[in-house]
Structures are given as C-alpha cells and as structure tokens.
Amino acid sequence: MRVNGNLCVRCGACVSVCPFDAIEATDGTVAPNERCTDCGICKQLCPMGAIEIGEK
C-alpha cells in the first residue's frame, strides 16, 4: 500500500477503517506500517483516490 501525497488531503478516513491498525498519520503524512496486509479496504474508502495497492 502506498499513499500518493499529491492526492492525499490527510482526512484520516483510511486510518479509521483499517482493521489491522496499519496506517499511521504523523508529521503531516499518511503511511502504512509493518502490519499492512494490502487488503484494500482503505483504497475502497479513500475519498480522494490517493491509495495504491499492489506491486511497487
């Protein structure tokens, strides 16, 4: 999972829906931590389309 910083408005929607507590919002950035499983729930609910799942 990656967050496109150009699209992300740091609304926190992804943080609140993650069932693994795997997304952290700190210092004005949003990023996954080691608990991320790339399940895609955050991508489905991101209002800005800022989340990418899959190959790097």
mmCIF file of the N, C-alpha and C atoms, coordinates in Angstrom:
data_MODEL
# 
_entry.id   MODEL 
# 
loop_
_atom_site.group_PDB 
_atom_site.id 
_atom_site.type_symbol 
_atom_site.label_atom_id 
_atom_site.label_alt_id 
_atom_site.label_comp_id 
_atom_site.label_asym_id 
_atom_site.label_entity_id 
_atom_site.label_seq_id 
_atom_site.pdbx_PDB_ins_code 
_atom_site.Cartn_x 
_atom_site.Cartn_y 
_atom_site.Cartn_z 
_atom_site.occupancy 
_atom_site.B_iso_or_equiv 
_atom_site.pdbx_formal_charge 
_atom_site.auth_seq_id 
_atom_site.auth_comp_id 
_atom_site.auth_asym_id 
_atom_site.auth_atom_id 
_atom_site.pdbx_PDB_model_num 
ATOM 1   N N  . MET A 1 1  ? 0.845   -1.163 0.000  1.00 0.00 ? 1  MET A N  1 
ATOM 2   C CA . MET A 1 1  ? 0.000   0.000  0.000  1.00 0.00 ? 1  MET A CA 1 
ATOM 3   C C  . MET A 1 1  ? 0.893   1.229  0.000  1.00 0.00 ? 1  MET A C  1 
ATOM 4   N N  . ARG A 1 2  ? 0.536   2.177  -0.835 1.00 0.00 ? 2  ARG A N  1 
ATOM 5   C CA . ARG A 1 2  ? 1.245   3.449  -0.893 1.00 0.00 ? 2  ARG A CA 1 
ATOM 6   C C  . ARG A 1 2  ? 0.222   4.575  -0.944 1.00 0.00 ? 2  ARG A C  1 
ATOM 7   N N  . VAL A 1 3  ? 0.593   5.702  -0.382 1.00 0.00 ? 3  VAL A N  1 
ATOM 8   C CA . VAL A 1 3  ? -0.277  6.872  -0.404 1.00 0.00 ? 3  VAL A CA 1 
ATOM 9   C C  . VAL A 1 3  ? 0.341   7.909  -1.334 1.00 0.00 ? 3  VAL A C  1 
ATOM 10  N N  . ASN A 1 4  ? -0.436  8.363  -2.297 1.00 0.00 ? 4  ASN A N  1 
ATOM 11  C CA . ASN A 1 4  ? 0.014   9.403  -3.209 1.00 0.00 ? 4  ASN A CA 1 
ATOM 12  C C  . ASN A 1 4  ? -0.134  10.740 -2.481 1.00 0.00 ? 4  ASN A C  1 
ATOM 13  N N  . GLY A 1 5  ? 0.989   11.307 -2.090 1.00 0.00 ? 5  GLY A N  1 
ATOM 14  C CA . GLY A 1 5  ? 0.989   12.556 -1.338 1.00 0.00 ? 5  GLY A CA 1 
ATOM 15  C C  . GLY A 1 5  ? 0.418   13.736 -2.095 1.00 0.00 ? 5  GLY A C  1 
ATOM 16  N N  . ASN A 1 6  ? 0.379   13.663 -3.419 1.00 0.00 ? 6  ASN A N  1 
ATOM 17  C CA . ASN A 1 6  ? -0.192  14.748 -4.213 1.00 0.00 ? 6  ASN A CA 1 
ATOM 18  C C  . ASN A 1 6  ? -1.720  14.742 -4.169 1.00 0.00 ? 6  ASN A C  1 
ATOM 19  N N  . LEU A 1 7  ? -2.310  13.577 -3.890 1.00 0.00 ? 7  LEU A N  1 
ATOM 20  C CA . LEU A 1 7  ? -3.768  13.465 -3.844 1.00 0.00 ? 7  LEU A CA 1 
ATOM 21  C C  . LEU A 1 7  ? -4.316  13.437 -2.420 1.00 0.00 ? 7  LEU A C  1 
ATOM 22  N N  . CYS A 1 8  ? -3.538  12.941 -1.493 1.00 0.00 ? 8  CYS A N  1 
ATOM 23  C CA . CYS A 1 8  ? -3.982  12.776 -0.103 1.00 0.00 ? 8  CYS A CA 1 
ATOM 24  C C  . CYS A 1 8  ? -4.212  14.134 0.561  1.00 0.00 ? 8  CYS A C  1 
ATOM 25  N N  . VAL A 1 9  ? -5.380  14.293 1.198  1.00 0.00 ? 9  VAL A N  1 
ATOM 26  C CA . VAL A 1 9  ? -5.698  15.518 1.931  1.00 0.00 ? 9  VAL A CA 1 
ATOM 27  C C  . VAL A 1 9  ? -5.618  15.297 3.439  1.00 0.00 ? 9  VAL A C  1 
ATOM 28  N N  . ARG A 1 10 ? -5.106  14.135 3.831  1.00 0.00 ? 10 ARG A N  1 
ATOM 29  C CA . ARG A 1 10 ? -4.900  13.772 5.233  1.00 0.00 ? 10 ARG A CA 1 
ATOM 30  C C  . ARG A 1 10 ? -6.190  13.846 6.050  1.00 0.00 ? 10 ARG A C  1 
ATOM 31  N N  . CYS A 1 11 ? -7.263  13.318 5.479  1.00 0.00 ? 11 CYS A N  1 
ATOM 32  C CA . CYS A 1 11 ? -8.567  13.331 6.142  1.00 0.00 ? 11 CYS A CA 1 
ATOM 33  C C  . CYS A 1 11 ? -8.677  12.276 7.235  1.00 0.00 ? 11 CYS A C  1 
ATOM 34  N N  . GLY A 1 12 ? -7.843  11.225 7.143  1.00 0.00 ? 12 GLY A N  1 
ATOM 35  C CA . GLY A 1 12 ? -7.851  10.179 8.162  1.00 0.00 ? 12 GLY A CA 1 
ATOM 36  C C  . GLY A 1 12 ? -8.849  9.064  7.919  1.00 0.00 ? 12 GLY A C  1 
ATOM 37  N N  . ALA A 1 13 ? -9.568  9.090  6.810  1.00 0.00 ? 13 ALA A N  1 
ATOM 38  C CA . ALA A 1 13 ? -10.552 8.044  6.536  1.00 0.00 ? 13 ALA A CA 1 
ATOM 39  C C  . ALA A 1 13 ? -9.893  6.675  6.498  1.00 0.00 ? 13 ALA A C  1 
ATOM 40  N N  . CYS A 1 14 ? -8.732  6.583  5.893  1.00 0.00 ? 14 CYS A N  1 
ATOM 41  C CA . CYS A 1 14 ? -8.040  5.291  5.791  1.00 0.00 ? 14 CYS A CA 1 
ATOM 42  C C  . CYS A 1 14 ? -7.588  4.782  7.160  1.00 0.00 ? 14 CYS A C  1 
ATOM 43  N N  . VAL A 1 15 ? -7.149  5.697  8.002  1.00 0.00 ? 15 VAL A N  1 
ATOM 44  C CA . VAL A 1 15 ? -6.688  5.318  9.341  1.00 0.00 ? 15 VAL A CA 1 
ATOM 45  C C  . VAL A 1 15 ? -7.834  4.712  10.133 1.00 0.00 ? 15 VAL A C  1 
ATOM 46  N N  . SER A 1 16 ? -8.998  5.327  10.049 1.00 0.00 ? 16 SER A N  1 
ATOM 47  C CA . SER A 1 16 ? -10.132 4.878  10.856 1.00 0.00 ? 16 SER A CA 1 
ATOM 48  C C  . SER A 1 16 ? -10.748 3.565  10.387 1.00 0.00 ? 16 SER A C  1 
ATOM 49  N N  . VAL A 1 17 ? -10.593 3.208  9.108  1.00 0.00 ? 17 VAL A N  1 
ATOM 50  C CA . VAL A 1 17 ? -11.216 1.977  8.610  1.00 0.00 ? 17 VAL A CA 1 
ATOM 51  C C  . VAL A 1 17 ? -10.292 0.764  8.598  1.00 0.00 ? 17 VAL A C  1 
ATOM 52  N N  . CYS A 1 18 ? -9.012  0.964  8.824  1.00 0.00 ? 18 CYS A N  1 
ATOM 53  C CA . CYS A 1 18 ? -8.068  -0.153 8.740  1.00 0.00 ? 18 CYS A CA 1 
ATOM 54  C C  . CYS A 1 18 ? -8.288  -1.149 9.876  1.00 0.00 ? 18 CYS A C  1 
ATOM 55  N N  . PRO A 1 19 ? -8.627  -2.404 9.530  1.00 0.00 ? 19 PRO A N  1 
ATOM 56  C CA . PRO A 1 19 ? -8.887  -3.409 10.572 1.00 0.00 ? 19 PRO A CA 1 
ATOM 57  C C  . PRO A 1 19 ? -7.608  -3.910 11.253 1.00 0.00 ? 19 PRO A C  1 
ATOM 58  N N  . PHE A 1 20 ? -6.459  -3.564 10.706 1.00 0.00 ? 20 PHE A N  1 
ATOM 59  C CA . PHE A 1 20 ? -5.187  -4.035 11.263 1.00 0.00 ? 20 PHE A CA 1 
ATOM 60  C C  . PHE A 1 20 ? -4.411  -2.938 11.977 1.00 0.00 ? 20 PHE A C  1 
ATOM 61  N N  . ASP A 1 21 ? -5.005  -1.735 12.086 1.00 0.00 ? 21 ASP A N  1 
ATOM 62  C CA . ASP A 1 21 ? -4.328  -0.591 12.701 1.00 0.00 ? 21 ASP A CA 1 
ATOM 63  C C  . ASP A 1 21 ? -2.967  -0.396 12.037 1.00 0.00 ? 21 ASP A C  1 
ATOM 64  N N  . ALA A 1 22 ? -2.971  -0.466 10.711 1.00 0.00 ? 22 ALA A N  1 
ATOM 65  C CA . ALA A 1 22 ? -1.725  -0.496 9.951  1.00 0.00 ? 22 ALA A CA 1 
ATOM 66  C C  . ALA A 1 22 ? -1.411  0.799  9.215  1.00 0.00 ? 22 ALA A C  1 
ATOM 67  N N  . ILE A 1 23 ? -2.193  1.852  9.453  1.00 0.00 ? 23 ILE A N  1 
ATOM 68  C CA . ILE A 1 23 ? -1.933  3.117  8.776  1.00 0.00 ? 23 ILE A CA 1 
ATOM 69  C C  . ILE A 1 23 ? -1.711  4.184  9.836  1.00 0.00 ? 23 ILE A C  1 
ATOM 70  N N  . GLU A 1 24 ? -0.619  4.913  9.677  1.00 0.00 ? 24 GLU A N  1 
ATOM 71  C CA . GLU A 1 24 ? -0.265  5.939  10.645 1.00 0.00 ? 24 GLU A CA 1 
ATOM 72  C C  . GLU A 1 24 ? -0.268  7.311  9.997  1.00 0.00 ? 24 GLU A C  1 
ATOM 73  N N  . ALA A 1 25 ? -0.837  8.268  10.699 1.00 0.00 ? 25 ALA A N  1 
ATOM 74  C CA . ALA A 1 25 ? -0.834  9.656  10.250 1.00 0.00 ? 25 ALA A CA 1 
ATOM 75  C C  . ALA A 1 25 ? 0.032   10.443 11.225 1.00 0.00 ? 25 ALA A C  1 
ATOM 76  N N  . THR A 1 26 ? 1.230   10.769 10.781 1.00 0.00 ? 26 THR A N  1 
ATOM 77  C CA . THR A 1 26 ? 2.156   11.511 11.634 1.00 0.00 ? 26 THR A CA 1 
ATOM 78  C C  . THR A 1 26 ? 2.886   12.565 10.828 1.00 0.00 ? 26 THR A C  1 
ATOM 79  N N  . ASP A 1 27 ? 3.224   13.643 11.463 1.00 0.00 ? 27 ASP A N  1 
ATOM 80  C CA . ASP A 1 27 ? 4.015   14.703 10.838 1.00 0.00 ? 27 ASP A CA 1 
ATOM 81  C C  . ASP A 1 27 ? 3.472   15.132 9.476  1.00 0.00 ? 27 ASP A C  1 
ATOM 82  N N  . GLY A 1 28 ? 2.158   15.177 9.338  1.00 0.00 ? 28 GLY A N  1 
ATOM 83  C CA . GLY A 1 28 ? 1.557   15.614 8.092  1.00 0.00 ? 28 GLY A CA 1 
ATOM 84  C C  . GLY A 1 28 ? 1.588   14.596 6.964  1.00 0.00 ? 28 GLY A C  1 
ATOM 85  N N  . THR A 1 29 ? 1.977   13.353 7.270  1.00 0.00 ? 29 THR A N  1 
ATOM 86  C CA . THR A 1 29 ? 1.993   12.312 6.249  1.00 0.00 ? 29 THR A CA 1 
ATOM 87  C C  . THR A 1 29 ? 1.142   11.136 6.689  1.00 0.00 ? 29 THR A C  1 
ATOM 88  N N  . VAL A 1 30 ? 0.711   10.358 5.730  1.00 0.00 ? 30 VAL A N  1 
ATOM 89  C CA . VAL A 1 30 ? -0.048  9.139  5.987  1.00 0.00 ? 30 VAL A CA 1 
ATOM 90  C C  . VAL A 1 30 ? 0.707   8.003  5.317  1.00 0.00 ? 30 VAL A C  1 
ATOM 91  N N  . ALA A 1 31 ? 0.990   6.942  6.080  1.00 0.00 ? 31 ALA A N  1 
ATOM 92  C CA . ALA A 1 31 ? 1.776   5.834  5.527  1.00 0.00 ? 31 ALA A CA 1 
ATOM 93  C C  . ALA A 1 31 ? 1.434   4.534  6.249  1.00 0.00 ? 31 ALA A C  1 
ATOM 94  N N  . PRO A 1 32 ? 1.601   3.399  5.555  1.00 0.00 ? 32 PRO A N  1 
ATOM 95  C CA . PRO A 1 32 ? 1.360   2.106  6.193  1.00 0.00 ? 32 PRO A CA 1 
ATOM 96  C C  . PRO A 1 32 ? 2.527   1.741  7.105  1.00 0.00 ? 32 PRO A C  1 
ATOM 97  N N  . ASN A 1 33 ? 2.233   0.886  8.081  1.00 0.00 ? 33 ASN A N  1 
ATOM 98  C CA . ASN A 1 33 ? 3.304   0.337  8.908  1.00 0.00 ? 33 ASN A CA 1 
ATOM 99  C C  . ASN A 1 33 ? 3.442   -1.150 8.594  1.00 0.00 ? 33 ASN A C  1 
ATOM 100 N N  . GLU A 1 34 ? 4.222   -1.858 9.371  1.00 0.00 ? 34 GLU A N  1 
ATOM 101 C CA . GLU A 1 34 ? 4.525   -3.266 9.090  1.00 0.00 ? 34 GLU A CA 1 
ATOM 102 C C  . GLU A 1 34 ? 3.316   -4.193 9.211  1.00 0.00 ? 34 GLU A C  1 
ATOM 103 N N  . ARG A 1 35 ? 2.221   -3.724 9.784  1.00 0.00 ? 35 ARG A N  1 
ATOM 104 C CA . ARG A 1 35 ? 1.023   -4.568 9.920  1.00 0.00 ? 35 ARG A CA 1 
ATOM 105 C C  . ARG A 1 35 ? 0.151   -4.565 8.663  1.00 0.00 ? 35 ARG A C  1 
ATOM 106 N N  . CYS A 1 36 ? 0.472   -3.730 7.689  1.00 0.00 ? 36 CYS A N  1 
ATOM 107 C CA . CYS A 1 36 ? -0.333  -3.631 6.463  1.00 0.00 ? 36 CYS A CA 1 
ATOM 108 C C  . CYS A 1 36 ? -0.287  -4.949 5.686  1.00 0.00 ? 36 CYS A C  1 
ATOM 109 N N  . THR A 1 37 ? -1.471  -5.422 5.278  1.00 0.00 ? 37 THR A N  1 
ATOM 110 C CA . THR A 1 37 ? -1.581  -6.665 4.515  1.00 0.00 ? 37 THR A CA 1 
ATOM 111 C C  . THR A 1 37 ? -2.013  -6.413 3.066  1.00 0.00 ? 37 THR A C  1 
ATOM 112 N N  . ASP A 1 38 ? -2.115  -5.156 2.669  1.00 0.00 ? 38 ASP A N  1 
ATOM 113 C CA . ASP A 1 38 ? -2.605  -4.787 1.337  1.00 0.00 ? 38 ASP A CA 1 
ATOM 114 C C  . ASP A 1 38 ? -4.013  -5.323 1.085  1.00 0.00 ? 38 ASP A C  1 
ATOM 115 N N  . CYS A 1 39 ? -4.858  -5.309 2.109  1.00 0.00 ? 39 CYS A N  1 
ATOM 116 C CA . CYS A 1 39 ? -6.222  -5.832 1.969  1.00 0.00 ? 39 CYS A CA 1 
ATOM 117 C C  . CYS A 1 39 ? -7.087  -4.965 1.055  1.00 0.00 ? 39 CYS A C  1 
ATOM 118 N N  . GLY A 1 40 ? -6.797  -3.657 0.963  1.00 0.00 ? 40 GLY A N  1 
ATOM 119 C CA . GLY A 1 40 ? -7.505  -2.787 0.044  1.00 0.00 ? 40 GLY A CA 1 
ATOM 120 C C  . GLY A 1 40 ? -8.710  -2.053 0.593  1.00 0.00 ? 40 GLY A C  1 
ATOM 121 N N  . ILE A 1 41 ? -9.056  -2.269 1.847  1.00 0.00 ? 41 ILE A N  1 
ATOM 122 C CA . ILE A 1 41 ? -10.214 -1.572 2.417  1.00 0.00 ? 41 ILE A CA 1 
ATOM 123 C C  . ILE A 1 41 ? -10.000 -0.065 2.388  1.00 0.00 ? 41 ILE A C  1 
ATOM 124 N N  . CYS A 1 42 ? -8.805  0.367  2.722  1.00 0.00 ? 42 CYS A N  1 
ATOM 125 C CA . CYS A 1 42 ? -8.507  1.798  2.729  1.00 0.00 ? 42 CYS A CA 1 
ATOM 126 C C  . CYS A 1 42 ? -8.644  2.390  1.329  1.00 0.00 ? 42 CYS A C  1 
ATOM 127 N N  . LYS A 1 43 ? -8.207  1.670  0.331  1.00 0.00 ? 43 LYS A N  1 
ATOM 128 C CA . LYS A 1 43 ? -8.297  2.157  -1.047 1.00 0.00 ? 43 LYS A CA 1 
ATOM 129 C C  . LYS A 1 43 ? -9.749  2.340  -1.457 1.00 0.00 ? 43 LYS A C  1 
ATOM 130 N N  . GLN A 1 44 ? -10.594 1.396  -1.086 1.00 0.00 ? 44 GLN A N  1 
ATOM 131 C CA . GLN A 1 44 ? -12.007 1.468  -1.439 1.00 0.00 ? 44 GLN A CA 1 
ATOM 132 C C  . GLN A 1 44 ? -12.690 2.669  -0.801 1.00 0.00 ? 44 GLN A C  1 
ATOM 133 N N  . LEU A 1 45 ? -12.236 3.067  0.379  1.00 0.00 ? 45 LEU A N  1 
ATOM 134 C CA . LEU A 1 45 ? -12.914 4.132  1.104  1.00 0.00 ? 45 LEU A CA 1 
ATOM 135 C C  . LEU A 1 45 ? -12.230 5.490  1.025  1.00 0.00 ? 45 LEU A C  1 
ATOM 136 N N  . CYS A 1 46 ? -11.085 5.579  0.383  1.00 0.00 ? 46 CYS A N  1 
ATOM 137 C CA . CYS A 1 46 ? -10.392 6.867  0.268  1.00 0.00 ? 46 CYS A CA 1 
ATOM 138 C C  . CYS A 1 46 ? -11.186 7.791  -0.650 1.00 0.00 ? 46 CYS A C  1 
ATOM 139 N N  . PRO A 1 47 ? -11.653 8.932  -0.147 1.00 0.00 ? 47 PRO A N  1 
ATOM 140 C CA . PRO A 1 47 ? -12.465 9.825  -0.978 1.00 0.00 ? 47 PRO A CA 1 
ATOM 141 C C  . PRO A 1 47 ? -11.668 10.519 -2.081 1.00 0.00 ? 47 PRO A C  1 
ATOM 142 N N  . MET A 1 48 ? -10.352 10.531 -1.958 1.00 0.00 ? 48 MET A N  1 
ATOM 143 C CA . MET A 1 48 ? -9.516  11.230 -2.931 1.00 0.00 ? 48 MET A CA 1 
ATOM 144 C C  . MET A 1 48 ? -8.845  10.294 -3.946 1.00 0.00 ? 48 MET A C  1 
ATOM 145 N N  . GLY A 1 49 ? -8.967  8.984  -3.748 1.00 0.00 ? 49 GLY A N  1 
ATOM 146 C CA . GLY A 1 49 ? -8.321  8.034  -4.637 1.00 0.00 ? 49 GLY A CA 1 
ATOM 147 C C  . GLY A 1 49 ? -6.803  8.081  -4.519 1.00 0.00 ? 49 GLY A C  1 
ATOM 148 N N  . ALA A 1 50 ? -6.313  8.366  -3.313 1.00 0.00 ? 50 ALA A N  1 
ATOM 149 C CA . ALA A 1 50 ? -4.884  8.573  -3.097 1.00 0.00 ? 50 ALA A CA 1 
ATOM 150 C C  . ALA A 1 50 ? -4.122  7.306  -2.732 1.00 0.00 ? 50 ALA A C  1 
ATOM 151 N N  . ILE A 1 51 ? -4.815  6.188  -2.599 1.00 0.00 ? 51 ILE A N  1 
ATOM 152 C CA . ILE A 1 51 ? -4.156  4.960  -2.150 1.00 0.00 ? 51 ILE A CA 1 
ATOM 153 C C  . ILE A 1 51 ? -3.965  3.983  -3.304 1.00 0.00 ? 51 ILE A C  1 
ATOM 154 N N  . GLU A 1 52 ? -2.771  3.459  -3.386 1.00 0.00 ? 52 GLU A N  1 
ATOM 155 C CA . GLU A 1 52 ? -2.429  2.476  -4.403 1.00 0.00 ? 52 GLU A CA 1 
ATOM 156 C C  . GLU A 1 52 ? -2.079  1.158  -3.711 1.00 0.00 ? 52 GLU A C  1 
ATOM 157 N N  . ILE A 1 53 ? -2.585  0.055  -4.246 1.00 0.00 ? 53 ILE A N  1 
ATOM 158 C CA . ILE A 1 53 ? -2.330  -1.267 -3.690 1.00 0.00 ? 53 ILE A CA 1 
ATOM 159 C C  . ILE A 1 53 ? -1.671  -2.107 -4.777 1.00 0.00 ? 53 ILE A C  1 
ATOM 160 N N  . GLY A 1 54 ? -0.732  -2.932 -4.387 1.00 0.00 ? 54 GLY A N  1 
ATOM 161 C CA . GLY A 1 54 ? -0.139  -3.851 -5.354 1.00 0.00 ? 54 GLY A CA 1 
ATOM 162 C C  . GLY A 1 54 ? 1.345   -3.683 -5.504 1.00 0.00 ? 54 GLY A C  1 
ATOM 163 N N  . GLU A 1 55 ? 1.831   -4.076 -6.660 1.00 0.00 ? 55 GLU A N  1 
ATOM 164 C CA . GLU A 1 55 ? 3.264   -4.072 -6.904 1.00 0.00 ? 55 GLU A CA 1 
ATOM 165 C C  . GLU A 1 55 ? 3.843   -2.677 -6.850 1.00 0.00 ? 55 GLU A C  1 
ATOM 166 N N  . LYS A 1 56 ? 5.069   -2.608 -6.365 1.00 0.00 ? 56 LYS A N  1 
ATOM 167 C CA . LYS A 1 56 ? 5.754   -1.315 -6.256 1.00 0.00 ? 56 LYS A CA 1 
ATOM 168 C C  . LYS A 1 56 ? 6.417   -0.968 -7.549 1.00 0.00 ? 56 LYS A C  1 
# 
